[in-house]
Amino acid sequence: MQMIKVVLVQVKLVGICACLFAAVQSAVYAQQIADEGIPNLQLSATDSVALIMQQIELVEAAENTFSPRLGELSFDLGVQLETLGLNEEALGAFLRADQNMKVRDGLYSDTREIIVRKIYEQHIALKDWDDAEVALENLAWVKARNLDAMSVDYVQVLQELVEWNLARDYYQLDEDDDTSISLRRAHSDLEKIYDIYYSKGLPFDNRTVELSSAVNHRMAMKVNLVAIGDRRNAGIFSSRRLSLRYEVVESACRSQYPDPELQEISDHCVSLAAMHVRSQEPEIVVFDPWATSGVDEYNQADLFFSRSYFRGKDVIVNQLAGFQETQDKPSALQAILNLADWYLLFGHINSAEETYATAWNYAAQEQLGGLLAMSRPQPISIAGVIRGLPELRVGNRQGDAEFAVDIGANGEVVKIEFADTNIEDEAAIALLAAEFSNYRYRPALQQGVPISADGYLVDAQLFY
């Protein structure tokens, strides 16, 4: 701990004054740490910090604060500080490196991409979400100016922007007056990715397909556009989903608080979870496709919600065609499963069942080992991408939970039972139960037929 404190002080003193003294002090404390058995990796990084800071002082004294060498040294210093877990100090070093590189190489330098990404990563580690978002947008801006706007190399940063906005929507960070703004941004960046792949005649990568599935499903969870003649069926379906999710969250709360003496807490958990479930139910918007009035309003909603379904489906079909053309059979199998998942997410159960059967038969015909992977549920939609999203969570407490989930043949969660958790707040348990009751899974397959699966094990973290 002494060493970390000294390094913290040293980094704040980077400059002309006191750096040589700091380096000497660092070496002294490094020896003390070695005597106490601190791991060699940390000791090596600590020694590197002292050495780099000494070099920075020498360069500043011999040249000036805009020396090209200072940018490189500041970047190296940031890397070593990051290794030590000193993200705030690393951020300062990377910011200095970026300032130097802008002066030396200009705003559009390739070198800046690496530095700005490091700045982004430090903000993420420090949970400075607003600054991290600015850094990510800055990274996209720099990359866009170093590449052709239709370059496949630009896809990665566009995917990161989609992930960021999907996370903003998932953690409900949008303002109340426009709760779909993050999804609209994600949708816009997905369109750019689609255009890049279409222009190159390439099959879409799996991450794009996963993000397309998650974004489109999240949009469908907000607004359910139905023709006027389908209003009754849509209402019946909505009521059925609500009833099922009420049962799911109740099973979760009762499993967490089974003791009769905790009945009041259990009831409170159920009540809170039910409230979350109701708030997540999509709004049913009825339209008359043959009406001449209100067409502009309908078309605006249709462009964002309904058209996105067909656009996303086309992405998967395009991916499948590309893999079939190149005889990439394992990837083609995955694309068929992705198409079945897509049908399942949007309620086309018959099409989903037929496509899962097609995938099963294809795997058997091509002697692919995917049969084994297809025998158990797989998370799809938001459940499939959540671990890859930035954790834009709020709260001072972190809880971990393990539970078993029963999944129906249509991929819906039908029961949750907590096995172990250190979350003591029933409101947090209720929130977690409501969240997972809305997840969808690729169902287990038996001879190509979707079947229910009991006891699918899940672990989750919650900040509250």
Secondary structure, DSSP 8 states (H G I E B T S, - for coil): -HHHHHHHHHHHT-SSSSHHHHHHHHHHHHHHHHHTT--HHHHHHHHHHHHHHHHHHHHHHHS-TT-HHHHHHHHHHHHHHHHTT-HHHHHHHHHHHHHHHHHHH-TT-HHHHHHHHHHHHHHHHTT-HHHHHHHHHHHHHHHHHHS-TT-GGGHHHHHHHHHHHHHHHHTT-S-TT-TTHHHHHHHHHHHHHHHHHHHHT----HHHHHHHHHHHHHHHTTEEEEEGGGHHHHHHHHHHHHHHHHHHHHHHHHHHS-SGGGHHHHHHHHHHHHHHHHHTS-EEEEE-TT-STTHHHHHHHHHHTHHHHHHHHHHHHHHHHHHHHTT-HHHHHHHHHHHHHHHHHTT-HHHHHHHHHHHHHHHHHTT-THHHHTTS-EEETHHHHGGGS------S-EEEEEEEEEE-TTSBEEEEEEEEE----HHHHHHHHHHHHT-EEE-EEETTEEE-EEEEEEEEEEE-
